[in-house]
């Protein structure tokens, strides 16, 4: 059983990671590629991912092959390039501490090239960056907007529980097999471990590709991070499967709504979808009139993002 001990300060600092983390999800996706994934879409995704897996991504796959049941908080940046850059800037001692978190507290079984990267060898670092960039492009990038949409729907679901029943109920709702015993959150798990937060707070990290028991990242002087399967991640559209959302809204409007799982300006929508600014404004206005999108003005720009109803619609109509 996993036990997490809270203080009042820890409850005040408990929060969710605001965006999915591409480097962390890439690591978990590579594990799922070898070990399987219990999600309804897991087998279809594995067939597509294996068919298009490039040789340049093999070092990243080797890196995760001996994962020992923890994860590193360094992997949680919302931008893949920035996450890799952060990893490369770690000093030798911190880098080895990060490896210990990933590979377990016993003897580190990391590949030799990864140890060289931690020690600052330039070619080994290039191998690391190239491997993870190639892996992300092959196994995650085609589905990343869907993953973001599901992730934000998950946050909306938990915020509703939080608003109605409080932070304690939100934690139990977010973590399968969790329950409170006094100031201790007990979680069903094969690992026997007690984590004392001691005022550092807890950051919950819903994940698309990890379907096992919750994983802990407990680094000194940092909030404790807990990765757990995202319950809203019930479907990904793989390959040529039909897009039900396009059938409801039309191709362009569905693309606009999916893009707005994160904030974007009217000009940003136009640029990313290759449409005129007038067309982007028209689509955003129609979605806003239907209660699917929320907009606000910031100076000369109008910023849009999908509301709770829009996120629900995206998730419900994704196979």
C-alpha positions in Angstrom: 0.0 0.0 0.0 1.2 3.5 -0.8 0.6 6.0 2.0 0.9 9.8 1.6 0.9 11.9 4.8 -0.6 15.4 4.5 -0.4 18.5 6.7 -2.9 21.4 6.4 -0.3 23.2 4.4 0.0 20.3 2.0 -3.7 20.4 1.3 -3.5 24.1 0.5 -0.7 23.3 -2.0 -2.3 20.3 -3.7 -3.0 20.9 -7.4 -3.0 19.3 -10.8 -0.3 19.7 -13.5 -2.0 22.2 -15.8 -0.8 20.7 -19.1 0.2 17.1 -20.2 3.9 16.5 -20.2 5.2 15.3 -23.6 8.5 13.9 -22.3 6.9 12.0 -19.5 4.1 10.7 -21.8 6.8 9.6 -24.3 8.6 7.6 -21.7 5.3 5.9 -20.6 4.3 5.4 -24.3 7.6 3.6 -24.9 6.9 1.3 -21.9 3.4 0.6 -23.3 4.9 -0.1 -26.7 6.8 -3.1 -25.2 4.6 -4.1 -22.3 1.1 -3.4 -23.6 -1.6 -0.9 -22.6 -4.9 -1.7 -21.0 -6.8 1.2 -22.6 -9.5 0.4 -25.1 -7.4 1.9 -27.9 -4.1 0.3 -26.7 -3.8 -2.5 -29.2 -4.7 -0.4 -32.2 -2.2 2.3 -31.1 0.6 -0.3 -30.6 0.1 -1.7 -34.1 0.4 1.8 -35.7 3.3 2.9 -33.5 5.3 -0.3 -34.1 4.8 0.0 -37.8 6.2 3.5 -38.0 8.9 3.3 -35.2 12.1 4.8 -36.5 15.7 3.6 -35.9 16.6 7.0 -34.5 14.2 6.5 -31.6 15.7 3.2 -30.4 18.0 4.8 -27.8 14.9 6.2 -26.1 13.2 2.8 -26.1 16.3 1.3 -24.6 16.3 3.9 -21.9 12.8 3.0 -20.6 13.2 -0.8 -20.9 14.2 -1.3 -17.3 11.8 1.2 -15.7 11.6 0.5 -12.0 8.2 2.0 -11.0 8.9 5.7 -10.4 9.3 8.8 -12.5 11.3 12.0 -12.6 9.8 15.5 -12.1 12.3 16.9 -14.6 10.1 15.3 -17.4 7.0 17.4 -16.6 7.6 20.5 -18.8 4.7 21.2 -21.2 7.1 21.7 -24.1 9.2 18.7 -25.3 12.2 20.8 -26.3 12.3 22.7 -23.0 11.9 19.4 -21.1 14.9 17.9 -22.9 16.9 21.2 -22.5 16.1 21.1 -18.7 17.4 17.5 -18.5 20.6 18.4 -20.3 21.3 21.3 -17.9 21.3 19.1 -14.8 24.6 18.8 -13.1 26.2 15.3 -12.6 24.9 14.8 -9.0 21.3 16.0 -9.8 21.4 13.9 -13.0 22.3 10.8 -11.2 19.5 11.5 -8.6 17.1 11.8 -11.5 18.2 8.5 -12.9 17.8 6.9 -9.4 14.2 8.2 -9.4 13.5 6.6 -12.8 15.4 3.3 -12.4 14.7 2.7 -8.7 16.7 3.1 -5.5 19.0 0.1 -6.0 21.8 -0.2 -8.5 21.2 2.1 -11.5 20.8 0.0 -14.7 20.8 2.9 -17.1 22.4 2.4 -20.5 26.1 3.5 -20.6 25.4 6.2 -23.1 22.8 7.8 -20.8 25.4 7.9 -17.9 27.8 9.6 -20.3 25.1 12.1 -21.2 24.6 12.9 -17.5 28.4 13.4 -17.2 28.3 16.0 -20.1 29.5 14.0 -23.1 28.2 16.0 -26.1 27.5 13.1 -28.5 25.7 11.1 -25.8 23.5 14.2 -25.1 22.7 14.5 -28.8 21.7 10.8 -28.9 19.3 11.5 -26.0 17.7 14.5 -27.6 17.4 12.9 -31.0 16.0 9.7 -29.6 13.2 11.3 -27.6 12.3 13.8 -30.3 12.0 10.9 -32.8 10.1 8.8 -30.4 7.6 11.6 -29.7 7.1 12.3 -33.3 6.5 8.6 -34.1 4.2 7.4 -31.2 2.6 10.5 -29.8 2.5 13.5 -32.1 -0.3 12.2 -34.3 -2.5 12.0 -31.2 -1.2 14.9 -29.1 -4.2 17.3 -29.7 -6.5 14.5 -28.7 -4.4 13.8 -25.6 -4.5 17.4 -24.6 -8.3 17.6 -25.1 -8.8 14.5 -22.9 -6.3 15.9 -20.3 -8.2 19.2 -20.0 -11.5 17.3 -19.7 -10.0 15.4 -16.8 -9.1 18.7 -15.1 -12.6 20.0 -15.6 -14.1 16.8 -14.1 -11.9 17.1 -11.0 -12.6 20.8 -10.6 -16.3 20.0 -10.5 -15.8 17.4 -7.7 -13.5 20.0 -5.9 -16.2 22.7 -6.1 -19.0 20.4 -4.8 -17.2 18.2 -2.3 -13.7 19.7 -1.5 -10.1 18.8 -2.1 -10.2 15.5 -0.1 -13.0 14.1 -2.3 -11.3 15.4 -5.5 -8.1 13.4 -4.6 -10.1 10.2 -4.0 -11.9 10.8 -7.3 -8.7 11.3 -9.2 -6.7 8.4 -7.8 -8.2 4.9 -8.3 -8.1 2.8 -5.1 -7.5 5.9 -2.8 -9.2 6.6 0.6 -8.6 8.8 3.6 -7.5 7.5 7.0 -7.1 10.6 9.2 -4.5 12.8 7.5 -3.1 9.9 5.5 -4.2 9.2 1.9 -4.0 5.4 1.4 -3.7 4.1 -2.2 -4.0 0.4 -3.2 -0.6 -0.5 -4.6 1.8 -3.4 -4.6 4.6 -1.1 -3.3 4.9 -0.7 0.4 5.8 3.0 0.9 5.0 6.0 3.0 5.6 9.5 1.6 5.6 12.4 4.0 4.8 15.6 2.2 6.0 17.9 5.1 4.6 21.1 3.6 5.9 20.5 0.0 2.4 19.8 -1.4 1.2 17.3 -3.9 1.0 17.7 -7.7 -1.3 15.2 -9.5 -0.3 14.2 -13.0 -3.0 12.4 -15.0 -1.4 10.3 -17.7 -2.6 8.8 -20.9 -0.1 6.0 -21.4 0.5 4.8 -17.8 -2.3 2.4 -16.8 -0.7 0.8 -13.7 -0.8 1.9 -10.1 0.2 5.5 -9.2 3.8 6.4 -9.5 5.7 8.8 -7.1 8.3 11.4 -7.9 9.8 12.4 -4.5 12.7 14.7 -5.1 14.3 16.8 -2.2 13.0 20.3 -1.8 10.3 19.9 -4.5 6.6 19.2 -4.4 5.8 15.5 -4.5 4.4 14.4 -7.9 1.9 11.6 -8.3 1.3 10.1 -11.8 -2.0 8.2 -12.2 -4.1 7.0 -15.1 -6.4 9.6 -16.5 -9.9 8.1 -16.2 -11.2 10.4 -19.0 -8.7 8.9 -21.4 -11.1 6.3 -22.8 -10.5 6.8 -26.5 -8.0 7.9 -29.1 -8.8 8.1 -32.8 -6.2 5.9 -34.4 -5.4 5.9 -38.1 -8.4 6.3 -40.4 -11.1 5.9 -37.8 -14.1 8.2 -38.4 -14.2 11.5 -36.5 -17.6 11.9 -35.0 -16.9 15.5 -33.9 -16.4 16.4 -37.6 -19.7 14.9 -38.4 -21.4 17.2 -35.8 -19.5 20.4 -36.4 -17.8 20.1 -39.7 -14.1 19.6 -40.4 -12.8 23.1 -39.8 -15.0 23.9 -36.8 -14.1 20.6 -35.1 -10.4 21.4 -35.7 -10.9 24.9 -34.1 -12.6 23.4 -31.0 -9.9 20.7 -30.6 -7.2 23.4 -30.9 -8.9 25.4 -28.2 -8.3 22.7 -25.5 -5.6 25.2 -24.8 -5.8 29.0 -25.0 -5.3 30.5 -28.4 -5.9 33.9 -30.1 -7.9 34.4 -33.2 -4.8 35.0 -35.2 -3.2 31.9 -33.7 -6.1 29.8 -34.8 -5.9 31.1 -38.3 -2.1 30.6 -38.5 -2.2 27.0 -37.1 -5.1 25.8 -39.1 -4.2 27.7 -42.3 -7.4 29.6 -42.6 -8.1 33.4 -42.8 -8.4 35.4 -39.6 -12.0 36.3 -40.6 -12.9 32.6 -40.9 -11.2 31.8 -37.5 -13.2 34.6 -35.9 -16.4 33.3 -37.4 -15.8 29.8 -36.2 -14.9 30.9 -32.7 -18.0 33.1 -32.5 -20.2 30.2 -33.5 -18.7 27.9 -31.0 -19.0 30.6 -28.3 -22.7 31.1 -29.2 -23.2 27.4 -28.7 -21.6 27.5 -25.2 -18.6 25.4 -26.3 -16.0 28.1 -26.2 -15.1 31.0 -23.8 -13.5 34.2 -25.1 -12.0 37.2 -23.5 -10.2 40.3 -24.8 -6.6 41.0 -23.9 -5.6 44.3 -25.4 -6.1 44.1 -29.1 -6.3 40.3 -29.1 -9.2 38.0 -28.3 -8.2 34.8 -26.5 -10.4 31.7 -26.7 -10.5 28.4 -24.9 -12.9 25.5 -24.8 -15.3 25.5 -21.9 -16.5 22.5 -19.9 -19.2 21.7 -22.4 -16.8 21.9 -25.3 -14.3 19.6 -23.6 -17.1 17.2 -22.8 -18.2 17.2 -26.4 -14.6 16.5 -27.7 -14.2 13.6 -25.3 -17.6 12.1 -25.9 -17.1 12.1 -29.7 -13.6 10.7 -29.7 -13.7 6.9 -30.3 
